[in-house]
Amino acid sequence: MQESHPPVQGVTWMRAPRLSSESGAMDIQNTVSDILSKVKSDGDAAVSEFSARFDKADLTAFEVTSEERQQAVDALDPQTRADTEFAIANVTKFAEAQLATMLPLEVEILDGVHLGHRIIPVERVGCYVPGGRYPLLSAPIMTIVPAKVAGVDEVIACLPPNAHQAMIAGCHLSGADRIFRIGGAQAIAAMAFGTQTVPAVNKIVGPGNAFVNEAKRQVFGPVGIDQLAGPSEIYILADATGDAEMIATDLLAQAEHDVRTRVGLITTDAGLAERVEAEVTRQLQDLSTASTAQQAWNDYGEIAICEDEAAMIAYSDHIAAEHLQVHTADPKAFSKKLRNYGSLFIGEMASVVYSDKCCGTNHTLPTMAAGRYTGGLWVGAYVKVATHQWMEPEGVQQVAPSAVRQSASEGLEGHRRAAQLRLDRLQAKAG
């Protein structure tokens, strides 16, 4: 065992993560601040400058034309298109089912006091679609499709100029109203502030690199954002029934995303822990993406051994992993005891990869322990639940006296007058 002390009692590390603080954070912050400022003042000219500098792209027009969109779709391999449409259909069905649970409300809580809320779609949303080393065809589906289901008036998609042509096709098939070849912090700036070409949006969603993340953080306020996303995470909870080969395979499936991916096993069985570690080593020998996955495993790989189920649950809730798989004897019963996670995968048949690609749940999820207070991107992120109220005379008679007294005790004379005026007029009319 390593000389380490996990922050939960009853847990020891067989393999501790070598978590390190991000270097260069201040440089990223300053660089992004300069990009945002220049795009805000100079618009398209600044976007062109930064696209040439960072993406080596010399574009005369940012927007993808309708002809180019169709060409990208036509160029898709037939099976790739079929798989993309399969994923779109599943994400659509689940988003529609989720939206159906969100209902308008009208309630009379006191005689004459009517309260309620409406479900109002956001007017215009910007979806950032990352480029990355591989064409992640599911990325536009997860951000664009729920927006269209929610009833957003206009969905803007931005993706790096060097993104794979199939990504344009994915944006088109997912329902993007307009698509722009703009990447990085300059894309976030363009969507947040608007340029001569790109319309300003009300909310920005979608993952990206450290510069995109920082840009979203800095523009938040005038525009909304979905979340600040860190590197991907997967943890697997397993007892003695866990399958070492399957667990190792799922850990490495996420580890190949990025060298900073956080991967971990939390188990009550030391024998399983040893088998999983050995299996990871074995599988890395012939994994084509081992250069990435190996570094992630070396730097962020974790195996925690818990003295009992309670410790396993406590440590899992402390980690609040983005993806949390449950491989126990009774995974459904066990899962009901968990509360902090981005998305839960119940039983060994439910691999993260199915959600990542096509089963219907959204793969844009909270990282860095944000699962302690929020869930992932969903159709509800594209609507506002906005309250309203209206009063009948008997309602005013019930609430005005209390409002008058509270306003007076707070020294807010204008408030007191506004509350009293209606009451006085009702009383005068009755007299």
Order of alpha helices (4+ residues) and beta strands (2+ residues): beta-alpha-alpha-alpha-alpha-beta-beta-beta-alpha-beta-alpha-beta-alpha-beta-alpha-beta-beta-alpha-beta-alpha-alpha-beta-alpha-beta-alpha-beta-alpha-beta-alpha-alpha
